[in-house]
Amino acid sequence: MDLSAKAKKLPLTPGVYEFIGAKGEILYIGRATSLRRRVLQYFQKQLELRLAEMVDSAVKLKTINTETVLEAIILEANLIKKHWPKYNIKDKDDRSFNYVVFAQGDYPRPVIVRGRELSRFPRGSAKIFGPFQNATLLKNTLRVIRRIFPYSTCKPFAGTPCFDYQIGLCPGACLGLIAPVEYRRNIANIIKIFEGKKKQLIKTLEKTKPEAAAGLKHIRDASLITRDELVATGNVGRIEAYDISHFAGQEAVGAMAVFASGEPDRSAYRLFNIHTPAGDDLRALEEVIERRLNHREWPLPDVFVIDGGRPQIDFLKKVFAERRLAKPLVGLSKLAGDKLVYPAGTGRDFKTLAENAKLIFLRARDEAHRFGNSARKKKLAGRFRGK
């Protein structure tokens, strides 16, 4: 079986792939959100010369499945460090790669550095992981992990709460709310993730911190999908789109449409009978989101899509911060020709992903609008029952 035929039979799940040469040497290591779709890209006509040469030299393809994209990212880095494949290295050495460093101290934090900067950390003085080829992806990886194991980037015992503390990402070193021993335990857990010991960590946490164990089990985040992978997979995972439908401010209904893998999941659609006073669309939207978040049995989406522009997005950003909800949020402004609107501080990487996924966002928004309008008409006819 040739490699392209084998690629067509790979699973549509996250993992790491290795192209192997005639002598058994590993030529290239990569990771994917969907192994099949990503590896099939290597057999297209338009391919970078270096990678085309690599594919021509390969005689075998090996894959390792992972449960999450996060694990694939970390496994890829660990395997590159172990084997240093020829076609992963563009330069003569590793100076341009990215590494995450955990130095010693009472309140250490992960720091991202280039390979050329590693000499600042003498042997034994820090835990170092990498190489990572994408700095933005590494930053997003740390953001995802930080939601489960908060760490501080502020000055310990500063006496005033930092912004990260207010949104649940800092455990309170700035206020002296966490002892060094407990803080370092959080850092030790993060290190175990980078060591590839997620399963062992979950087993331990299930006895001591079940909420953290559950969060680690179900890590999903659109920010860990690169632009190339978005093009390959055609979606950004689970999307929830929201629309408020009313007639002259009366008979308001909130609609939630759900898309999974780029297609509508109508069994997960939900309707909300709005109790907010008529005419206050922002409060109506807040009510719907709050009531949706109270349903912890519903899986959280990878992206929240809102039928609205700057006022709605700025308002919901505060709601998300109050709920310590760290999920991507994007609005579609009809008044601006369906322009994508982002909360302040949204990274360039996610914006690129969102622009590529805009057609899916539009479909999801339109479904929420259709679903809400249908419910509103039934409500006017006395046949609507919402949440």
BALOBA-1460 file (C-alpha; in Angstrom, 3 decimals):
// residues 387
<rec num="1" residu="m" x="0.000" y="0.000" z="0.000"/>
<rec num="2" residu="d" x="1.462" y="3.366" z="-0.985"/>
<rec num="3" residu="l" x="1.604" y="6.164" z="1.564"/>
<rec num="4" residu="s" x="-1.198" y="8.243" z="0.049"/>
<rec num="5" residu="a" x="-3.523" y="5.222" z="0.179"/>
<rec num="6" residu="k" x="-2.561" y="4.647" z="3.801"/>
<rec num="7" residu="a" x="-3.198" y="8.323" z="4.589"/>
<rec num="8" residu="k" x="-6.780" y="7.951" z="3.346"/>
<rec num="9" residu="k" x="-7.392" y="5.332" z="6.026"/>
<rec num="10" residu="l" x="-6.027" y="7.342" z="8.943"/>
<rec num="11" residu="p" x="-8.482" y="8.392" z="11.689"/>
<rec num="12" residu="l" x="-10.076" y="11.847" z="11.833"/>
<rec num="13" residu="t" x="-8.651" y="12.342" z="15.318"/>
<rec num="14" residu="p" x="-5.720" y="14.306" z="16.801"/>
<rec num="15" residu="g" x="-2.274" y="12.810" z="16.862"/>
<rec num="16" residu="v" x="1.327" y="12.855" z="15.714"/>
<rec num="17" residu="y" x="2.662" y="11.485" z="12.411"/>
<rec num="18" residu="e" x="6.168" y="10.444" z="11.328"/>
<rec num="19" residu="f" x="7.493" y="10.084" z="7.779"/>
<rec num="20" residu="i" x="10.211" y="7.409" z="7.801"/>
<rec num="21" residu="g" x="13.006" y="6.831" z="5.266"/>
<rec num="22" residu="a" x="14.448" y="3.685" z="3.660"/>
<rec num="23" residu="k" x="17.009" y="3.185" z="6.445"/>
<rec num="24" residu="g" x="14.410" y="3.503" z="9.200"/>
<rec num="25" residu="e" x="15.363" y="7.098" z="9.942"/>
<rec num="26" residu="i" x="12.637" y="9.556" z="10.905"/>
<rec num="27" residu="l" x="12.532" y="12.238" z="8.232"/>
<rec num="28" residu="y" x="9.792" y="14.469" z="9.608"/>
<rec num="29" residu="i" x="7.503" y="14.699" z="12.631"/>
<rec num="30" residu="g" x="4.264" y="16.663" z="12.669"/>
<rec num="31" residu="r" x="1.035" y="16.901" z="14.614"/>
<rec num="32" residu="a" x="-2.543" y="17.227" z="13.501"/>
<rec num="33" residu="t" x="-6.045" y="18.011" z="14.672"/>
<rec num="34" residu="s" x="-7.223" y="15.417" z="12.144"/>
<rec num="35" residu="l" x="-4.530" y="12.928" z="11.139"/>
<rec num="36" residu="r" x="-6.208" y="11.888" z="7.892"/>
<rec num="37" residu="r" x="-6.889" y="15.382" z="6.590"/>
<rec num="38" residu="r" x="-3.510" y="16.762" z="7.624"/>
<rec num="39" residu="v" x="-1.397" y="13.923" z="6.202"/>
<rec num="40" residu="l" x="-3.352" y="13.896" z="2.934"/>
<rec num="41" residu="q" x="-2.168" y="17.469" z="2.383"/>
<rec num="42" residu="y" x="1.355" y="16.106" z="1.799"/>
<rec num="43" residu="f" x="0.159" y="14.322" z="-1.336"/>
<rec num="44" residu="q" x="-1.186" y="17.400" z="-3.093"/>
<rec num="45" residu="k" x="0.608" y="18.856" z="-6.121"/>
<rec num="46" residu="q" x="1.355" y="22.274" z="-4.603"/>
<rec num="47" residu="l" x="3.814" y="21.454" z="-1.827"/>
<rec num="48" residu="e" x="6.862" y="23.300" z="-0.516"/>
<rec num="49" residu="l" x="9.999" y="21.974" z="-2.245"/>
<rec num="50" residu="r" x="11.608" y="20.848" z="1.016"/>
<rec num="51" residu="l" x="8.514" y="18.859" z="2.038"/>
<rec num="52" residu="a" x="8.022" y="17.439" z="-1.459"/>
<rec num="53" residu="e" x="11.581" y="16.083" z="-1.263"/>
<rec num="54" residu="m" x="10.788" y="14.608" z="2.153"/>
<rec num="55" residu="v" x="7.645" y="12.829" z="0.921"/>
<rec num="56" residu="d" x="9.563" y="11.403" z="-2.071"/>
<rec num="57" residu="s" x="12.179" y="10.010" z="0.330"/>
<rec num="58" residu="a" x="9.663" y="8.427" z="2.706"/>
<rec num="59" residu="v" x="8.825" y="4.724" z="2.516"/>
<rec num="60" residu="k" x="6.795" y="4.394" z="5.700"/>
<rec num="61" residu="l" x="4.251" y="6.395" z="7.661"/>
<rec num="62" residu="k" x="3.718" y="6.009" z="11.394"/>
<rec num="63" residu="t" x="1.030" y="7.710" z="13.492"/>
<rec num="64" residu="i" x="0.306" y="8.030" z="17.206"/>
<rec num="65" residu="n" x="-3.248" y="8.892" z="18.226"/>
<rec num="66" residu="t" x="-3.843" y="11.351" z="21.082"/>
<rec num="67" residu="e" x="-7.024" y="12.228" z="22.934"/>
<rec num="68" residu="t" x="-6.595" y="15.991" z="22.506"/>
<rec num="69" residu="v" x="-4.836" y="18.545" z="20.319"/>
<rec num="70" residu="l" x="-2.938" y="19.693" z="23.422"/>
<rec num="71" residu="e" x="-1.362" y="16.259" z="23.846"/>
<rec num="72" residu="a" x="-0.440" y="16.158" z="20.156"/>
<rec num="73" residu="i" x="1.349" y="19.521" z="20.428"/>
<rec num="74" residu="i" x="3.386" y="18.384" z="23.430"/>
<rec num="75" residu="l" x="4.129" y="14.910" z="22.032"/>
<rec num="76" residu="e" x="5.341" y="16.447" z="18.757"/>
<rec num="77" residu="a" x="7.819" y="18.671" z="20.627"/>
<rec num="78" residu="n" x="9.092" y="15.789" z="22.776"/>
<rec num="79" residu="l" x="9.612" y="13.545" z="19.737"/>
<rec num="80" residu="i" x="11.391" y="16.273" z="17.753"/>
<rec num="81" residu="k" x="13.726" y="16.797" z="20.724"/>
<rec num="82" residu="k" x="14.419" y="13.060" z="20.853"/>
<rec num="83" residu="h" x="15.035" y="12.475" z="17.125"/>
<rec num="84" residu="w" x="15.818" y="15.899" z="15.551"/>
<rec num="85" residu="p" x="14.477" y="14.846" z="12.123"/>
<rec num="86" residu="k" x="16.268" y="16.274" z="9.110"/>
<rec num="87" residu="y" x="13.236" y="17.974" z="7.573"/>
<rec num="88" residu="n" x="12.034" y="19.557" z="10.801"/>
<rec num="89" residu="i" x="15.203" y="21.639" z="11.049"/>
<rec num="90" residu="k" x="15.310" y="24.578" z="8.663"/>
<rec num="91" residu="d" x="18.465" y="26.085" z="10.194"/>
<rec num="92" residu="k" x="21.810" y="24.517" z="11.071"/>
<rec num="93" residu="d" x="20.903" y="24.432" z="14.766"/>
<rec num="94" residu="d" x="17.962" y="24.891" z="17.121"/>
<rec num="95" residu="r" x="18.436" y="28.601" z="17.863"/>
<rec num="96" residu="s" x="15.188" y="29.664" z="16.195"/>
<rec num="97" residu="f" x="12.957" y="27.129" z="17.947"/>
<rec num="98" residu="n" x="10.766" y="28.081" z="20.905"/>
<rec num="99" residu="y" x="11.062" y="26.566" z="24.373"/>
<rec num="100" residu="v" x="9.081" y="26.864" z="27.576"/>
<rec num="101" residu="v" x="11.207" y="27.197" z="30.717"/>
<rec num="102" residu="f" x="10.205" y="26.673" z="34.351"/>
<rec num="103" residu="a" x="12.857" y="28.268" z="36.562"/>
<rec num="104" residu="q" x="13.158" y="27.652" z="40.295"/>
<rec num="105" residu="g" x="11.799" y="29.932" z="43.020"/>
<rec num="106" residu="d" x="8.850" y="30.429" z="45.358"/>
<rec num="107" residu="y" x="6.509" y="31.644" z="42.627"/>
<rec num="108" residu="p" x="7.936" y="30.437" z="39.294"/>
<rec num="109" residu="r" x="6.057" y="30.820" z="36.028"/>
<rec num="110" residu="p" x="6.534" y="29.391" z="32.544"/>
<rec num="111" residu="v" x="8.599" y="31.620" z="30.251"/>
<rec num="112" residu="i" x="8.855" y="31.240" z="26.470"/>
<rec num="113" residu="v" x="12.365" y="31.704" z="25.044"/>
<rec num="114" residu="r" x="14.228" y="31.062" z="21.811"/>
<rec num="115" residu="g" x="16.821" y="28.330" z="21.559"/>
<rec num="116" residu="r" x="19.583" y="30.938" z="21.433"/>
<rec num="117" residu="e" x="18.514" y="32.137" z="24.913"/>
<rec num="118" residu="l" x="18.745" y="28.775" z="26.666"/>
<rec num="119" residu="s" x="22.295" y="29.521" z="27.805"/>
<rec num="120" residu="r" x="20.734" y="31.869" z="30.391"/>
<rec num="121" residu="f" x="19.582" y="28.789" z="32.302"/>
<rec num="122" residu="p" x="22.476" y="26.665" z="33.638"/>
<rec num="123" residu="r" x="21.979" y="22.895" z="33.668"/>
<rec num="124" residu="g" x="19.813" y="21.816" z="36.593"/>
<rec num="125" residu="s" x="18.507" y="25.326" z="37.314"/>
<rec num="126" residu="a" x="15.277" y="24.969" z="35.325"/>
<rec num="127" residu="k" x="12.923" y="22.555" z="33.595"/>
<rec num="128" residu="i" x="13.024" y="23.114" z="29.825"/>
<rec num="129" residu="f" x="10.578" y="21.770" z="27.231"/>
<rec num="130" residu="g" x="10.638" y="22.011" z="23.461"/>
<rec num="131" residu="p" x="11.409" y="22.587" z="20.702"/>
<rec num="132" residu="f" x="8.108" y="24.136" z="19.584"/>
<rec num="133" residu="q" x="8.013" y="25.455" z="16.037"/>
<rec num="134" residu="n" x="5.149" y="27.940" z="16.505"/>
<rec num="135" residu="a" x="5.433" y="30.605" z="19.217"/>
<rec num="136" residu="t" x="1.768" y="31.647" z="19.001"/>
<rec num="137" residu="l" x="0.633" y="28.050" z="19.354"/>
<rec num="138" residu="l" x="2.873" y="27.634" z="22.404"/>
<rec num="139" residu="k" x="1.392" y="30.761" z="24.004"/>
<rec num="140" residu="n" x="-2.117" y="29.459" z="23.356"/>
<rec num="141" residu="t" x="-1.158" y="26.089" z="24.817"/>
<rec num="142" residu="l" x="-0.079" y="27.789" z="28.038"/>
<rec num="143" residu="r" x="-3.320" y="29.802" z="28.095"/>
<rec num="144" residu="v" x="-5.374" y="26.600" z="27.857"/>
<rec num="145" residu="i" x="-3.390" y="24.923" z="30.652"/>
<rec num="146" residu="r" x="-3.566" y="28.048" z="32.818"/>
<rec num="147" residu="r" x="-7.358" y="27.797" z="32.953"/>
<rec num="148" residu="i" x="-6.952" y="24.509" z="34.814"/>
<rec num="149" residu="f" x="-3.775" y="25.257" z="36.772"/>
<rec num="150" residu="p" x="-3.580" y="29.031" z="37.391"/>
<rec num="151" residu="y" x="-0.171" y="30.645" z="37.780"/>
<rec num="152" residu="s" x="0.993" y="34.193" z="38.460"/>
<rec num="153" residu="t" x="2.795" y="36.613" z="36.189"/>
<rec num="154" residu="c" x="2.380" y="39.474" z="38.670"/>
<rec num="155" residu="k" x="4.587" y="40.578" z="41.559"/>
<rec num="156" residu="p" x="3.990" y="38.418" z="44.653"/>
<rec num="157" residu="f" x="2.598" y="40.285" z="47.695"/>
<rec num="158" residu="a" x="2.054" y="43.463" z="45.663"/>
<rec num="159" residu="g" x="-0.992" y="44.225" z="47.787"/>
<rec num="160" residu="t" x="-3.389" y="44.869" z="44.909"/>
<rec num="161" residu="p" x="-5.183" y="42.247" z="42.799"/>
<rec num="162" residu="c" x="-3.877" y="41.876" z="39.258"/>
<rec num="163" residu="f" x="-6.252" y="41.611" z="36.302"/>
<rec num="164" residu="d" x="-5.507" y="37.896" z="35.873"/>
<rec num="165" residu="y" x="-6.592" y="37.290" z="39.465"/>
<rec num="166" residu="q" x="-9.907" y="38.998" z="38.756"/>
<rec num="167" residu="i" x="-10.634" y="36.637" z="35.836"/>
<rec num="168" residu="g" x="-9.441" y="33.484" z="37.596"/>
<rec num="169" residu="l" x="-6.060" y="32.957" z="35.903"/>
<rec num="170" residu="c" x="-3.870" y="34.004" z="38.850"/>
<rec num="171" residu="p" x="-4.166" y="32.105" z="42.161"/>
<rec num="172" residu="g" x="-3.542" y="35.290" z="44.143"/>
<rec num="173" residu="a" x="0.206" y="35.540" z="44.625"/>
<rec num="174" residu="c" x="-0.201" y="39.305" z="44.262"/>
<rec num="175" residu="l" x="-2.335" y="39.308" z="47.429"/>
<rec num="176" residu="g" x="-0.412" y="36.609" z="49.269"/>
<rec num="177" residu="l" x="-3.405" y="34.267" z="49.048"/>
<rec num="178" residu="i" x="-1.426" y="31.173" z="48.084"/>
<rec num="179" residu="a" x="1.570" y="29.695" z="49.886"/>
<rec num="180" residu="p" x="4.714" y="28.861" z="47.880"/>
<rec num="181" residu="v" x="4.268" y="25.123" z="48.525"/>
<rec num="182" residu="e" x="0.744" y="25.076" z="47.116"/>
<rec num="183" residu="y" x="1.710" y="27.351" z="44.227"/>
<rec num="184" residu="r" x="4.640" y="25.123" z="43.232"/>
<rec num="185" residu="r" x="2.268" y="22.144" z="43.289"/>
<rec num="186" residu="n" x="0.298" y="23.823" z="40.484"/>
<rec num="187" residu="i" x="3.504" y="24.386" z="38.533"/>
<rec num="188" residu="a" x="4.509" y="20.742" z="39.098"/>
<rec num="189" residu="n" x="1.204" y="19.672" z="37.560"/>
<rec num="190" residu="i" x="1.840" y="21.843" z="34.507"/>
<rec num="191" residu="i" x="5.307" y="20.303" z="34.173"/>
<rec num="192" residu="k" x="3.745" y="16.823" z="34.208"/>
<rec num="193" residu="i" x="1.567" y="17.839" z="31.260"/>
<rec num="194" residu="f" x="4.647" y="18.939" z="29.306"/>
<rec num="195" residu="e" x="6.329" y="15.664" z="30.251"/>
<rec num="196" residu="g" x="3.477" y="13.811" z="28.565"/>
<rec num="197" residu="k" x="2.136" y="12.403" z="31.841"/>
<rec num="198" residu="k" x="-1.459" y="13.564" z="31.460"/>
<rec num="199" residu="k" x="-3.070" y="10.192" z="32.210"/>
<rec num="200" residu="q" x="-1.072" y="9.677" z="35.400"/>
<rec num="201" residu="l" x="-1.845" y="13.251" z="36.444"/>
<rec num="202" residu="i" x="-5.576" y="12.783" z="35.909"/>
<rec num="203" residu="k" x="-5.536" y="9.627" z="38.037"/>
<rec num="204" residu="t" x="-3.913" y="11.549" z="40.897"/>
<rec num="205" residu="l" x="-6.170" y="14.591" z="40.538"/>
<rec num="206" residu="e" x="-9.352" y="12.490" z="40.571"/>
<rec num="207" residu="k" x="-8.626" y="11.833" z="44.252"/>
<rec num="208" residu="t" x="-7.501" y="15.324" z="45.236"/>
<rec num="209" residu="k" x="-8.902" y="17.826" z="42.703"/>
<rec num="210" residu="p" x="-11.755" y="16.239" z="40.725"/>
<rec num="211" residu="e" x="-12.661" y="19.534" z="38.998"/>
<rec num="212" residu="a" x="-9.122" y="19.915" z="37.649"/>
<rec num="213" residu="a" x="-9.155" y="16.260" z="36.554"/>
<rec num="214" residu="a" x="-12.405" y="16.806" z="34.656"/>
<rec num="215" residu="g" x="-11.042" y="19.964" z="33.005"/>
<rec num="216" residu="l" x="-7.897" y="18.144" z="31.927"/>
<rec num="217" residu="k" x="-9.919" y="15.270" z="30.492"/>
<rec num="218" residu="h" x="-12.052" y="17.512" z="28.312"/>
<rec num="219" residu="i" x="-9.604" y="20.114" z="27.035"/>
<rec num="220" residu="r" x="-10.822" y="21.507" z="23.727"/>
<rec num="221" residu="d" x="-9.890" y="24.887" z="22.322"/>
<rec num="222" residu="a" x="-10.054" y="26.426" z="18.902"/>
<rec num="223" residu="s" x="-6.931" y="28.479" z="19.644"/>
<rec num="224" residu="l" x="-4.869" y="25.277" z="19.402"/>
<rec num="225" residu="i" x="-5.867" y="24.790" z="15.768"/>
<rec num="226" residu="t" x="-3.524" y="26.474" z="13.299"/>
<rec num="227" residu="r" x="-4.624" y="28.148" z="10.084"/>
<rec num="228" residu="d" x="-3.380" y="25.224" z="7.964"/>
<rec num="229" residu="e" x="-5.322" y="22.772" z="10.091"/>
<rec num="230" residu="l" x="-8.460" y="24.887" z="9.845"/>
<rec num="231" residu="v" x="-8.215" y="24.782" z="6.063"/>
<rec num="232" residu="a" x="-7.650" y="21.025" z="6.239"/>
<rec num="233" residu="t" x="-10.478" y="20.242" z="8.645"/>
<rec num="234" residu="g" x="-12.921" y="22.906" z="7.445"/>
<rec num="235" residu="n" x="-14.220" y="23.704" z="10.924"/>
<rec num="236" residu="v" x="-13.280" y="24.923" z="14.387"/>
<rec num="237" residu="g" x="-14.957" y="22.189" z="16.405"/>
<rec num="238" residu="r" x="-18.185" y="22.889" z="18.296"/>
<rec num="239" residu="i" x="-19.822" y="26.271" z="17.658"/>
<rec num="240" residu="e" x="-22.746" y="27.799" z="19.531"/>
<rec num="241" residu="a" x="-24.516" y="30.697" z="17.794"/>
<rec num="242" residu="y" x="-27.010" y="32.990" z="19.557"/>
<rec num="243" residu="d" x="-29.805" y="35.217" z="18.308"/>
<rec num="244" residu="i" x="-32.486" y="37.262" z="20.113"/>
<rec num="245" residu="s" x="-35.767" y="37.345" z="18.225"/>
<rec num="246" residu="h" x="-38.706" y="39.610" z="19.076"/>
<rec num="247" residu="f" x="-41.582" y="41.563" z="17.515"/>
<rec num="248" residu="a" x="-41.296" y="45.287" z="18.311"/>
<rec num="249" residu="g" x="-39.606" y="44.383" z="21.592"/>
<rec num="250" residu="q" x="-42.368" y="41.969" z="22.596"/>
<rec num="251" residu="e" x="-42.546" y="38.157" z="22.745"/>
<rec num="252" residu="a" x="-38.722" y="37.861" z="22.893"/>
<rec num="253" residu="v" x="-37.106" y="34.479" z="22.362"/>
<rec num="254" residu="g" x="-33.432" y="33.508" z="22.652"/>
<rec num="255" residu="a" x="-32.158" y="30.871" z="20.234"/>
<rec num="256" residu="m" x="-29.013" y="28.740" z="20.433"/>
<rec num="257" residu="a" x="-27.918" y="26.838" z="17.315"/>
<rec num="258" residu="v" x="-25.082" y="24.310" z="17.530"/>
<rec num="259" residu="f" x="-22.666" y="23.254" z="14.795"/>
<rec num="260" residu="a" x="-20.260" y="20.320" z="15.231"/>
<rec num="261" residu="s" x="-17.566" y="19.515" z="12.648"/>
<rec num="262" residu="g" x="-18.994" y="22.192" z="10.380"/>
<rec num="263" residu="e" x="-22.545" y="20.815" z="10.322"/>
<rec num="264" residu="p" x="-25.702" y="21.636" z="12.346"/>
<rec num="265" residu="d" x="-26.381" y="19.449" z="15.374"/>
<rec num="266" residu="r" x="-30.105" y="20.105" z="15.676"/>
<rec num="267" residu="s" x="-30.529" y="17.782" z="18.631"/>
<rec num="268" residu="a" x="-28.461" y="20.283" z="20.639"/>
<rec num="269" residu="y" x="-30.420" y="23.417" z="19.619"/>
<rec num="270" residu="r" x="-32.078" y="25.225" z="22.532"/>
<rec num="271" residu="l" x="-34.719" y="27.958" z="22.964"/>
<rec num="272" residu="f" x="-35.074" y="30.378" z="25.872"/>
<rec num="273" residu="n" x="-38.250" y="32.247" z="26.832"/>
<rec num="274" residu="i" x="-36.800" y="35.641" z="27.788"/>
<rec num="275" residu="h" x="-37.891" y="37.322" z="31.041"/>
<rec num="276" residu="t" x="-35.807" y="40.507" z="30.649"/>
<rec num="277" residu="p" x="-37.930" y="43.677" z="30.227"/>
<rec num="278" residu="a" x="-38.853" y="44.349" z="26.602"/>
<rec num="279" residu="g" x="-36.457" y="46.323" z="24.445"/>
<rec num="280" residu="d" x="-33.217" y="45.632" z="26.355"/>
<rec num="281" residu="d" x="-31.402" y="43.407" z="23.852"/>
<rec num="282" residu="l" x="-28.110" y="43.415" z="25.768"/>
<rec num="283" residu="r" x="-29.710" y="42.214" z="29.008"/>
<rec num="284" residu="a" x="-31.746" y="39.682" z="27.040"/>
<rec num="285" residu="l" x="-28.529" y="38.321" z="25.538"/>
<rec num="286" residu="e" x="-26.913" y="38.247" z="28.975"/>
<rec num="287" residu="e" x="-29.901" y="36.329" z="30.345"/>
<rec num="288" residu="v" x="-29.667" y="33.708" z="27.611"/>
<rec num="289" residu="i" x="-25.911" y="33.221" z="28.052"/>
<rec num="290" residu="e" x="-26.216" y="33.054" z="31.855"/>
<rec num="291" residu="r" x="-28.989" y="30.477" z="31.676"/>
<rec num="292" residu="r" x="-27.079" y="28.461" z="29.098"/>
<rec num="293" residu="l" x="-23.961" y="28.412" z="31.320"/>
<rec num="294" residu="n" x="-26.027" y="27.151" z="34.243"/>
<rec num="295" residu="h" x="-26.488" y="23.921" z="32.276"/>
<rec num="296" residu="r" x="-23.162" y="22.337" z="33.159"/>
<rec num="297" residu="e" x="-24.300" y="19.070" z="31.612"/>
<rec num="298" residu="w" x="-24.119" y="20.702" z="28.143"/>
<rec num="299" residu="p" x="-20.590" y="20.618" z="26.671"/>
<rec num="300" residu="l" x="-19.020" y="24.048" z="26.255"/>
<rec num="301" residu="p" x="-18.365" y="25.113" z="22.658"/>
<rec num="302" residu="d" x="-14.988" y="25.912" z="21.151"/>
<rec num="303" residu="v" x="-16.383" y="29.250" z="19.923"/>
<rec num="304" residu="f" x="-19.363" y="31.441" z="20.887"/>
<rec num="305" residu="v" x="-20.874" y="33.254" z="17.871"/>
<rec num="306" residu="i" x="-23.186" y="36.213" z="18.510"/>
<rec num="307" residu="d" x="-25.590" y="37.889" z="16.126"/>
<rec num="308" residu="g" x="-24.396" y="41.398" z="16.916"/>
<rec num="309" residu="g" x="-21.615" y="43.929" z="16.686"/>
<rec num="310" residu="r" x="-19.380" y="45.960" z="18.965"/>
<rec num="311" residu="p" x="-21.971" y="46.757" z="21.707"/>
<rec num="312" residu="q" x="-22.931" y="43.088" z="22.122"/>
<rec num="313" residu="i" x="-19.355" y="41.798" z="22.077"/>
<rec num="314" residu="d" x="-18.021" y="44.398" z="24.532"/>
<rec num="315" residu="f" x="-20.958" y="43.712" z="26.854"/>
<rec num="316" residu="l" x="-20.529" y="39.927" z="26.721"/>
<rec num="317" residu="k" x="-16.783" y="40.182" z="27.282"/>
<rec num="318" residu="k" x="-17.592" y="41.554" z="30.762"/>
<rec num="319" residu="v" x="-20.118" y="38.747" z="31.328"/>
<rec num="320" residu="f" x="-17.506" y="36.153" z="30.342"/>
<rec num="321" residu="a" x="-14.939" y="37.753" z="32.673"/>
<rec num="322" residu="e" x="-17.394" y="37.714" z="35.588"/>
<rec num="323" residu="r" x="-18.085" y="34.037" z="34.954"/>
<rec num="324" residu="r" x="-14.366" y="33.324" z="34.449"/>
<rec num="325" residu="l" x="-15.248" y="31.846" z="31.078"/>
<rec num="326" residu="a" x="-12.153" y="31.743" z="28.867"/>
<rec num="327" residu="k" x="-13.676" y="30.826" z="25.516"/>
<rec num="328" residu="p" x="-13.319" y="32.546" z="22.121"/>
<rec num="329" residu="l" x="-16.132" y="34.988" z="21.326"/>
<rec num="330" residu="v" x="-16.943" y="36.517" z="17.935"/>
<rec num="331" residu="g" x="-19.788" y="38.680" z="16.654"/>
<rec num="332" residu="l" x="-21.292" y="39.037" z="13.188"/>
<rec num="333" residu="s" x="-22.377" y="42.621" z="12.591"/>
<rec num="334" residu="k" x="-25.191" y="42.878" z="10.043"/>
<rec num="335" residu="l" x="-24.916" y="46.678" z="10.049"/>
<rec num="336" residu="a" x="-21.295" y="46.356" z="8.886"/>
<rec num="337" residu="g" x="-22.025" y="43.800" z="6.163"/>
<rec num="338" residu="d" x="-21.563" y="40.730" z="8.395"/>
<rec num="339" residu="k" x="-18.130" y="41.883" z="9.510"/>
<rec num="340" residu="l" x="-16.502" y="39.757" z="12.208"/>
<rec num="341" residu="v" x="-16.194" y="41.595" z="15.539"/>
<rec num="342" residu="y" x="-13.836" y="40.478" z="18.314"/>
<rec num="343" residu="p" x="-13.382" y="41.377" z="21.979"/>
<rec num="344" residu="a" x="-10.427" y="43.654" z="22.721"/>
<rec num="345" residu="g" x="-7.248" y="41.635" z="23.157"/>
<rec num="346" residu="t" x="-8.192" y="38.823" z="20.770"/>
<rec num="347" residu="g" x="-5.022" y="37.361" z="19.282"/>
<rec num="348" residu="r" x="-4.094" y="37.512" z="15.613"/>
<rec num="349" residu="d" x="-3.979" y="33.718" z="15.407"/>
<rec num="350" residu="f" x="-7.630" y="33.310" z="16.374"/>
<rec num="351" residu="k" x="-8.675" y="36.142" z="14.073"/>
<rec num="352" residu="t" x="-7.044" y="34.293" z="11.185"/>
<rec num="353" residu="l" x="-8.887" y="31.127" z="12.165"/>
<rec num="354" residu="a" x="-12.173" y="33.001" z="12.412"/>
<rec num="355" residu="e" x="-11.766" y="34.637" z="8.998"/>
<rec num="356" residu="n" x="-11.228" y="31.207" z="7.468"/>
<rec num="357" residu="a" x="-14.242" y="29.812" z="9.315"/>
<rec num="358" residu="k" x="-16.501" y="32.780" z="8.556"/>
<rec num="359" residu="l" x="-18.824" y="30.838" z="6.239"/>
<rec num="360" residu="i" x="-19.492" y="28.315" z="9.008"/>
<rec num="361" residu="f" x="-20.094" y="31.138" z="11.497"/>
<rec num="362" residu="l" x="-22.570" y="32.729" z="9.077"/>
<rec num="363" residu="r" x="-24.433" y="29.455" z="8.628"/>
<rec num="364" residu="a" x="-24.610" y="28.958" z="12.389"/>
<rec num="365" residu="r" x="-25.817" y="32.548" z="12.936"/>
<rec num="366" residu="d" x="-28.473" y="32.164" z="10.235"/>
<rec num="367" residu="e" x="-29.641" y="28.896" z="11.793"/>
<rec num="368" residu="a" x="-30.013" y="30.574" z="15.185"/>
<rec num="369" residu="h" x="-31.975" y="33.395" z="13.515"/>
<rec num="370" residu="r" x="-34.257" y="30.966" z="11.667"/>
<rec num="371" residu="f" x="-34.763" y="28.833" z="14.775"/>
<rec num="372" residu="g" x="-35.564" y="31.886" z="16.914"/>
<rec num="373" residu="n" x="-37.994" y="33.381" z="14.396"/>
<rec num="374" residu="s" x="-39.823" y="30.087" z="14.103"/>
<rec num="375" residu="a" x="-40.161" y="29.900" z="17.886"/>
<rec num="376" residu="r" x="-41.332" y="33.507" z="18.135"/>
<rec num="377" residu="k" x="-44.111" y="32.845" z="15.617"/>
<rec num="378" residu="k" x="-45.200" y="29.808" z="17.607"/>
<rec num="379" residu="k" x="-45.094" y="31.918" z="20.761"/>
<rec num="380" residu="l" x="-47.397" y="34.493" z="19.204"/>
<rec num="381" residu="a" x="-49.707" y="31.624" z="18.294"/>
<rec num="382" residu="g" x="-49.554" y="30.327" z="21.879"/>
<rec num="383" residu="r" x="-47.681" y="27.140" z="20.959"/>
<rec num="384" residu="f" x="-44.161" y="27.862" z="22.229"/>
<rec num="385" residu="r" x="-42.506" y="26.253" z="25.206"/>
<rec num="386" residu="g" x="-38.929" y="27.357" z="25.938"/>
<rec num="387" residu="k" x="-36.391" y="26.764" z="28.670"/>
